[in-house]
């Protein structure tokens, strides 16, 4: 499910070619998730890494994570019996 979530989030990424010839990408709704690269492929690879790290921090801090096309990532407290 995590892989599908990441793929769906990346599907909404917006890419722009900058004046200096590099590529910039961000994912709307994911504050702070952006990347820059010499090629669109390099930019996308960096964006995947940034998104993965962002998700880890959100989970660690128990911060809300956006719902993406029906996919939800959350931590639920489990009590032992």
N, C-alpha and C positions, 0 to 999 in steps of 0.2 A: 504494500500500500504506500509506503514512503516513496518508492521509485515512481509510482503513478502520480503522486502528489507533486513531486518535483517536476516531472515531465509536463503536467498540466500548467503549473506555475510558469515554467519556461515558455510554454506556448503563448502566454500573454505578454511576454517580454517585448519591449519596444526598442528597436535598434536605430541608431543615427550615425551616418558617416560625418565626422567632424572635418572642419576646414584643413586641419593638419594631416588629413588622410587616415587617421585612426578611427576606430569604431567605439561607440559608447552604447551601453544597453542598461535598461532598468526594468523592473517589474512593478507595474502600478499596484499600489496597496501594500507593498513590502518596503517600508521606509528603511533606507540605508542599504538596500540591495541594489548595487550597480557595479558595472565593470567597464574596463577600457582595454582595447587590444589593437594590435597592428592590423589584424585581419578580423573578419566577422567570426571566423571559427575560433580564433584565439580569444576573442571577446566572449563568445558563448561559453567556452571552457572555463574562463575566469568567473563568469556569472554563475555557473553551476557550483563552483567552489565557494563563492561568496554566499549563495543561497544555503548550501549545506551548513556552513559555519553559523549563519544567521539563525537557522532552525535549531541548531544545538544550543546556542545561547538562549533562545526563547524558551526552549524546553527546560534548560537548567534553571532559569529565573522564573519559571511558571508564568511567563508572559503569554497573552493571547496570540494565537497564530491564525492568520486569515483562512477562511473556508475557501477552497478552490474547486469549483465545478463538482460539488458534492463530496469532496474529500476533506476530512477533518483530522487534524493531528492534535492530540491533547494527552495530558497525563492525568490519570485517575488514581486517587488514593485507594489502595486496597488494604483492607484490614484482615488480619489473620484470626482464625477461629480458635 
